[in-house]
């Protein structure tokens, strides 16, 4: 049984367009509003300044049309969303775009109205991510991995900023407690107190820009390890038929955090709910662990053999017929043997049904 990748991002053409190099000024200008600043336009500006064409850009803060019209790109001000003219505001009543409406190839669950951060991310996020990875790892992400990271970063950071900026509640009803440590609130610390006069808002804006940028880059750098684990899971899925013809037993050549990745990889390859067990080496022995219904669930798709649960060593070996079997947990979610062949046999026998040879 062999599987080919069914890429979840392949159905729709890219919306991202290259930044025009015919700038009105040198260095180019990024326009945004003056006065009180927020996390969304700060992040939007940082993403733009991550791009080669805008790395030396001047950030111009104003609400005057004559000033904004001289900028090469404008975010979070001006009342216009028009990518062709590089205008990216989201405050006008007519604007109802979401990540899913503009990038439907990533699914329909991202239905939070976009802020300026989300808008710039939709159009230039992939390019920005590639530049950040190039600077920190001196490598280019594959198209598949770029799409995975792009979706992951929106889901874990950008969507939060979109929701907070637009006043979108996380759920219905009143929360039992509030979260005050999120990035949008931390940006507020850079705003001057109402009791302080004559503060340079632009200087504070740039301090916040550095702060937000550092957090975003740190998040992307940490995703490198997360992505490496996903690559191991992809390899295990691609090689599943070489482990067992059913395709229901995966083998990790290198153990890594795999539960958070497997269901997404299954969707990508069109094999939802097929894998039942995962093999991996644990120091001097091998483990077979059951795939849970969800990453945090204690309920598995198929537990290990019911007659083996709670047995160890000789008793287990006699019951299972696996000469080097070591243990099976009382709940049946994990077991082990001294050899790979023994762990694999435990998985195969458990697939066959609840009987004891």
C-alpha positions, -999 to +999 in steps of 0.1 A: +000+000+000+016+032-011+007+068-004+013+100-025+012+135-010-021+153-014-009+188-006-035+210+012-020+241-003-019+232-040-054+241-051-052+279-053-026+302-069-006+325-048-021+359-038+013+372-029+028+396-055+063+410-056+068+444-042+072+470-069+107+483-073+095+515-089+095+535-057+085+571-053+114+578-030+148+565-021+148+550+004+112+539+000+086+550+025+062+529+046+032+549+057+011+543+088-008+565+112+007+587+139-003+590+175-012+559+196+002+528+180-009+492+182+006+458+177-009+452+143+007+480+123+039+475+142+041+439+131+030+449+096+059+473+094+083+447+107+072+422+081+077+447+053+111+457+066+121+420+065+118+422+027+149+431+007+130+460-011+120+476+022+148+467+046+161+503+045+126+519+042+116+550+062+085+546+083+063+577+079+036+582+106+008+605+095-029+606+089-027+633+062-036+621+027-010+643+010+017+626+031+004+591+027+001+595-010+038+601-012+045+567+005+053+536-014+031+514+007+005+523+034-007+501+062-035+506+089-046+540+077-062+557+047-094+537+044-083+518+013-076+481+007-061+478-028-030+456-032-024+470-067-018+504-053-001+491-021-028+503+002-036+480+032-061+494+056-088+474+073-109+499+092-134+508+065-168+492+069-166+475+035-136+455+045-146+420+057-116+399+045-102+370+065-072+348+061-095+321+047-113+344+022-080+356+007-061+323+011-088+296+008-062+269+000-054+268+037-089+259+047-120+277+060-114+278+097-095+311+097-125+334+098-112+362+120-114+396+103-079+407+093-060+436+109-031+453+091-008+426+104-029+399+088-033+418+056+005+423+051+010+387+062-015+374+036+004+392+008+040+392+019+043+368+048+058+339+028+085+362+014+092+376+048+095+341+064+120+330+036+141+361+043+142+355+080+151+319+076+178+328+051+193+352+076+192+329+106+199+295+090+214+304+056+189+281+039+158+283+019+126+265+029+111+241+005+077+251-009+060+225+012+078+235+044+072+272+037+035+267+034+035+247+067+054+274+086+033+301+070+001+285+082+015+277+116+026+312+122-008+326+112-025+301+135-003+307+165+004+344+164-010+366+136-046+354+141-044+364+177-033+399+168-061+402+141-087+391+166-075+414+194-072+445+171-107+439+157-123+431+191-132+396+181-140+375+213-123+341+216-156+325+227-191+332+237-198+343+273-177+360+300-142+345+307-133+334+343-101+353+339-083+375+314-049+372+298-028+403+300+005+390+289-002+386+252+019+405+226-007+431+219-008+441+256+029+441+259+031+466+230+010+489+251+038+492+276+057+513+250+029+539+250+035+568+273+014+573+304-014+598+302+004+617+329+036+621+309+038+650+285+059+657+254+068+621+247+083+612+213+058+587+200+079+578+170+108+568+192+086+546+213+071+532+181+105+520+169+113+505+203+081+485+200+090+476+165+123+460+177+105+442+205+077+428+183+103+418+156+124+400+181+095+380+193+084+370+158+119+360+148+123+340+180+091+322+172+102+313+137+136+302+149+119+279+174+097+265+147+129+251+130+129+223+156+091+219+152+095+217+115+123+191+117+100+169+138+073+172+111+098+162+085+105+130+104+068+123+106+064+129+068+093+104+062+076+078+084+043+082+065+061+080+031+079+048+042+049+032+059+043+005+033+079-007+038+073-013+075+041-032+070+019-037+039-012-023+057+004+011+060-010+012+096+024+010+113+048+039+111+085+039+122+103+070+134+140+066+124+147+093+150+123+098+179+108+133+180+075+150+192+052+134+166+016+136+179+011+173+170+021+166+134+006+133+125-030+143+118-020+172+096+004+150+077-024+124+073-046+150+057-018+161+034-013+125+022-050+116+022-046+088+048-067+101+077-071+077+106-051+049+089-019+048+110-025+028+143+010+024+158+043+041+158+076+024+164+107+041+177+140+032+195+143+042+231+179+039+243+186+001+242+151-011+235+122-004+211+087+009+217+054+005+200+030+033+209-007+036+198-018+066+178-043+086+199-076+100+184-062+134+190-028+147+202-041+152+238-064+122+239-060+091+260-082+072+237-063+054+209-073+043+174-064+007+183-048-003+216-023-031+219-036-067+223-061-069+252-046-101+266-012-085+270-021-054+290-003-051+323+020-081+316+058-080+317+088-101+307+083-139+307+046-138+313+042-114+284+066-134+262+046-166+268+013-149+261+023-129+231+048-153+214+072-123+212+105-137+225+120-105+237+088-086+247+094-065+278+061-049+288+027-036+278+011-008+298-020-017+317-041+006+295-026-009+263-014+024+249+023+015+248+045-016+249+081-025+243+106-052+232+143-055+232+145-056+194+129-037+166+116-071+152+099-078+186+082-044+188+071-047+152+056-081+158+037-067+188+022-041+165+013-066+137-002-091+161-023-063+177-036-053+143-049-088+137-074-087+165-080-095+202-067-130+204-036-146+218-015-170+198 
